[in-house]
Amino acid sequence: MPSITVSGDLAARFDQLAGAFHGGVARGFSTSMGVSSGADNTALLRGSGLMPETSGDEFLGGVIEEIVLKELDLSDLPNFLDWMEITGLSITGHEMFELVTRSETTVTGRLDVAAFRAHLNGPDWLIDGRDAPDTIAPSDWLRLEGDDTLRGGGGSDRLDGGAGDDRLIGGPGNDVLEGGAGADDIDGGPGHDIVSYVGATRSVRVDLQTEAYLYGDAVGDRFANVEEFRTGSTVDQLRGDAGANVFRTGALSDRLYGRAGDDVLDGQGGADALYGGMGADVMTGGPDDRRDRFIYFNAAESRPGAGSRDVITDFAPGEDRIEISRFDADTTQGFKQAFDFVGLNGLSGTAGELGYRHENGDTVVEADMDGDGRPDFEIELAGVLSLAADDFLI
């Protein structure tokens, strides 16, 4: 295993770990490592250089409450313990650690934390990140399928439950929470928190109103205090609720439904279908040359006026399309009518006209449905664009 570099003080506290302490952090250290006794049952270890696993063992007896390491390079950190707390740590390099319980159940994880506590009690793990930015993902790296509890505490944390029915609690801060497979209970806590399905290997469906619609790694998941959802390289569907949802998908062709609320929908790559729904939504199709579709069911989904209308940040004329074919373009007649495209000519007071204008460096699509010469429906497109009838499905 490659070495890593630890700077600062690393303190490991072992609560009521009596009797012979086999190995501990002294196991596998190079001969340059020194061990000395400290006050209050503290072992102080100092040294540097590569610490291969085969360099030997040290045995520390009695109750070990604290072990402090300074200026260390280490390639492996095996311990036999039931409780561990680490504070004041900065790590660069491989950023891995290994913990082994006295039942010899092993958990390997990433240790890029300033404060970390692990309660290791068999196949189900309780990991508590305390009050610093943490990355905690024991079960996923070990391919464990336990029902884990991961607590981020304060700071901006990243929690990964792996397989199993996990509980992820972000706490204060802007957290990234990935439950993985299994029915997970995810609570972001205060801050802007993200539920991530980026690591999923099959399609994901999230519906914040209908649990029965969930699919893939999202099946059985429950969410609280979550502001954003992300998916990766799968064909996914994300459906919102009455809140202000933020949905970001990956490089394939996804469907994003904002429903009510002022939502942010970002399809990123692929030929995406974006349904903003009610509210003043901000939608982005993505940077590639695939056709994105922005789909509307009625005029109330994007009202006239800045702050009331939807914004499309990257509409590409001749490539993307705005679909408003479900509208009754002329409400003065008895049957459903289609729009007449009038381009930049302006609204003349005839019902059923669809055009656009340039305003403050952007393009505003406008439609008059009752013939009063004023827009009943608007969409703002970023930039000064030239539009044609083929940019719409009318």
Secondary structure, DSSP 8 states (H G I E B T S, - for coil): ---EEEEEEEEEE-TT--S-EESGGGTT--TT-EEEEETTTEEEEE--S---GGG---EE-S---EEEEEEEEES----B-SEEEEEEEEEEES-EEEEE-TT--EEEEE---SEEEEEE-SSSEEEE-TBS--EE-HHHHHT-----EEE--BS--EEE--SSS-EEE--SS--EEE--SS--EEE--SS--EEEETT-SS--EEESS-GGG-BGGGTT-EEES--EEEE-SS--EEE--SS--EEE--SS--EEE--SSS-EEE--SSS-EEE--SS--EEE--SSSS--EEE-SSGGGS-SSTTTSEEESS--TTT-EEE-TTS-S-TTSSS----EEEETT---S-TTEEEEEEETTEEEEEEESSSSSS-SEEEEESS-----GGGEE-
